[in-house]
C-alpha cells in the first residue's frame, strides 16, 4: 500500500493583475530649513517695503540731488540758462574749507548745539523726576503746559520770545530792571536768548520720554535704594540713569540732530544771523550762501558737510554703546 505524500501541496497560481500605464504619483519634497530661514528673513522687509518706498522718495532722492549739485557749478547763471552747468569736482568743497568764516561758523554751531543739548537734557530729566514726586493735579498742569510749548510752531514761539525780551515793550526787561537793554545786539546775549527758546520748545520731548521710562522701573528698586539711605541725586545717578540709558541715548541723538541743524529760531530772533553775521550757524550760513548769494552749489556742499557730521556723531555714539553691551 502506498502512503500519500502530505508534505507537498500544490499552491494555486496567482491571479494575473491588470497592468495599468498610470504614472506613479510623486511627492513634492518639503522645503529645507535653509529655505524656510531665507523666507522668514525676507518677510519683515516685505512689510517695510511701502514705508521704504516713501522714505526713498522723500529722503534718498533729495540727498542724492544735494550731493550732485555740490559737485557742479550751479549759480543763478545756470538756473536762468545763461551759462551751461558743468562738473566742478571738489572745487566747492575746496572753496568751503579754505574759507575762514566757515570754520568760525562751524565752531559756533558745535558749541551752541552742545549747550542746547546739555541744557535740554538737564531740564527735561529734572522735570521728569519732579513729575514722579508731585500729585496728580500739578502733574497734569505741568504736562499740559509742556505739551503746549512743544506743539507751538517754531516761528510763533520765536516771535513771542522776541516780544517778551524787546527793549522797548517787553515785560522781561521791566521785571529785571534792565531798561532798554537789547538782548539781540550782543553776540553772547543773543545766543543765550535763542538757547532759552530752544530749551523751552525742546524739553517736553525729553521730559515725557524719560518720565515714561521712570514709570517702567520697578518701584521696589527705588524703594530699596531709598531705604539704604541714598539721596535723590544718588538714586538718579546710580539707579535710574543706568536703567534709562537706552532711552537717554534716543533723546540725546534726537536733540543733537535737532539742535545742530537749527534754523528758524536763529533766523527769526537774530534777524538772519545777527549783526555782521555774529550769530550764524551752519544752517543759516548755508541759506545765505545758497539763496542770498545765489551760490546753490556751495550751499549744497555745506548741507552735505552737515549730513556727514551728524551721521558720524550718531554712528560713534552707537558704537560706544555697543562696546558697553547696551541694547537699543
Secondary structure, 3 states (H helix, E strand, C coil): CCCCCCCCCCCCCCCCCCCCCCCCCCCCCCCCHHHHHHHHHHHHHHHHHHHHHHHHHHHHHHHHHHHHHCCEECEHHHHHCCCCCEECCCHHHHHHHCCHHHHHHHHHHHHHHHHHHHHHHHHHHHHHHHHCCCCHHHHHHHHHHHHHHHHCCHHHHHHHHHHHCCCCCCHHHHHHCCCCCCCCCCHHHHHHHHHHHHHHHHHHHHHHHHHHHHHCCCHHHHHHHHHCCCCHHHHHHHHHHHHCHHHHHHHHHHHHHHHHCCCHHHHHHCCCCCHHHCCCCHHHHHHHHHHHCCEHHHHHHHHHHHHHHHHHHHHHHHHHHHHCCCCC
